[in-house]
Amino acid sequence: MEEPQIHESAQGPRVTPAPSRTAQTPRPVPGPRPAAVPRPGRPGPAPAAASRPAGAAPRPVPPAQRAPQAAAGPVPAGPAAPSVSAAVPQIQLIPASAEGALDAAEEAVDLLLDTGRAPGDILVLTTGDPHPWAAHELSFGEAAYWALHDAGDDVFYADAAQVQRAGGRPVVVFAVNGGAVDTVAGSLPVALTRAGALLIVCGDPQQTNSVLGAGV
């Protein structure tokens, strides 16, 4: 019996190489997350430059990441730039009744501390009954009480009527927990000047708007 001859045409199916896959276009690197509002006088972190292949044309910068242009040409020579105290702080309103304003202020302080604020950054002012901490510390005399304020290493509670004596801090929490209407009208604008970055008002929003302006 003759052995069957194997012809080249009888070889198994030829495997056609798979076409080379076109390299996928790399997904654009998302831009930096919007940084938290920088404190007055301290610029925010510079965004990191996104890497791109060598020779590739530069991508246009999205409008949100373009550097803002100066609104009024070059800055003329003159006085130095305004200090932190001259910056306009943000204003946050927390609606609360006179009976609940102090509790709302305490919750605001707890939240500030939980989010990384240093205790010495916070000043709490009350328009009605003093905060229990203030009442306790005043029992040792005003000199010892205000020495704690000057030390600046803890949350300080004071009567809003004494806001003129209190120094500025990055955050001022203003609790409208009673007291005369004139006390609120006279001390709230001063509290705004004491706040370096943020003023939190716990009270009636209508009253706050009437004192600080409708734009609040």
KASULGI-V541260 format. One record per pair of residues at least 24 apart in sequence whose ideal C-beta (glycine too) atoms are under 7 Angstrom apart, sorted by the first residue. I is the first residue (numbers start at 0). J is the second residue. D is the distance in whole Angstrom. If there is no record, write none. Layout:
# KASULGI-V541260
((I J D) (I J D))
This chain:
# KASULGI-V541260
((30 61 7) (30 64 6) (38 169 7) (38 196 5) (39 83 5) (39 86 3) (39 195 7) (39 196 6) (40 83 4) (40 86 7) (83 195 5) (84 167 6) (84 195 6) (88 191 7) (88 194 4) (88 195 6) (88 196 5) (88 197 5) (88 198 5) (89 196 7) (89 197 5) (90 198 5) (90 200 7) (90 211 7) (90 215 5) (91 197 7) (91 199 5) (92 200 5) (92 204 5) (92 207 6) (92 215 7) (93 199 6) (93 200 7) (93 201 5) (94 204 6) (95 201 5) (95 202 6) (97 127 7) (97 175 7) (97 176 6) (97 177 5) (100 174 4) (100 175 5) (100 176 4) (100 201 5) (100 202 5) (101 125 7) (101 130 7) (101 174 5) (101 176 5) (103 201 4) (104 172 5) (104 174 4) (104 201 5) (107 172 5) (107 199 5) (107 201 7) (108 154 6) (108 172 6) (111 170 6) (116 170 6) (118 152 7) (118 153 5) (118 154 5) (119 151 5) (119 152 5) (119 153 6) (120 168 6) (120 169 4) (120 170 5) (121 154 5) (121 168 6) (121 170 5) (121 172 7) (122 155 5) (122 165 6) (122 168 4) (122 171 5) (122 193 7) (123 154 6) (123 156 5) (123 172 5) (123 174 7) (124 157 6) (124 159 4) (124 162 6) (124 171 7) (124 173 5) (124 174 7) (124 186 7) (124 190 6) (125 156 7) (125 158 6) (125 159 6) (125 174 5) (125 176 5) (126 159 5) (126 174 7) (126 175 5) (126 176 6) (126 177 6) (126 178 4) (126 182 5) (126 183 5) (126 186 7) (127 176 4) (127 177 3) (127 178 4) (128 176 6) (128 177 7) (129 158 6) (130 156 4) (132 156 5) (133 157 6) (159 186 4) (159 190 7) (160 186 6) (162 186 5) (162 189 5) (162 190 5) (162 193 6) (163 189 6) (165 193 6) (167 193 5) (167 195 6) (168 193 7) (168 195 7) (169 195 4) (169 196 5) (169 197 7) (170 194 7) (170 196 6) (170 197 5) (171 198 5) (172 199 5) (172 201 7) (173 198 7) (173 199 7) (173 200 5) (173 201 7) (174 201 5) (175 200 7) (175 201 7) (175 202 3) (175 203 7) (175 206 7) (183 210 6) (184 210 5) (187 211 6))
